[in-house]
């Protein structure tokens, strides 16, 4: 991502008259990373909902319970 921003995005913005100072670049990097984490969390939730093993037990696995209701 850094080479993409350094060689394409920031020069294009600079030629358009928008100058990014180092603090703005740091903020933009954190923003992009934060959006990537949100995207990955949404994607992982989708995977959990659509998975045939959505209850986190591999198919064919038996879950034994004790008398106190704790999984063994």
NORRAJO-V799050 format. One record per helix or strand. SS is the DSSP state (hx for helix, st for strand). FROM is the first residue (numbers start at 1). LEN is the number of residues. Records with the same first field share a line. If there is no record, write none. Layout:
BEGIN
SS: FROM-LEN, FROM-LEN
END
This chain:
BEGIN
hx: 2-14, 22-29
st: 65-1, 71-1
END
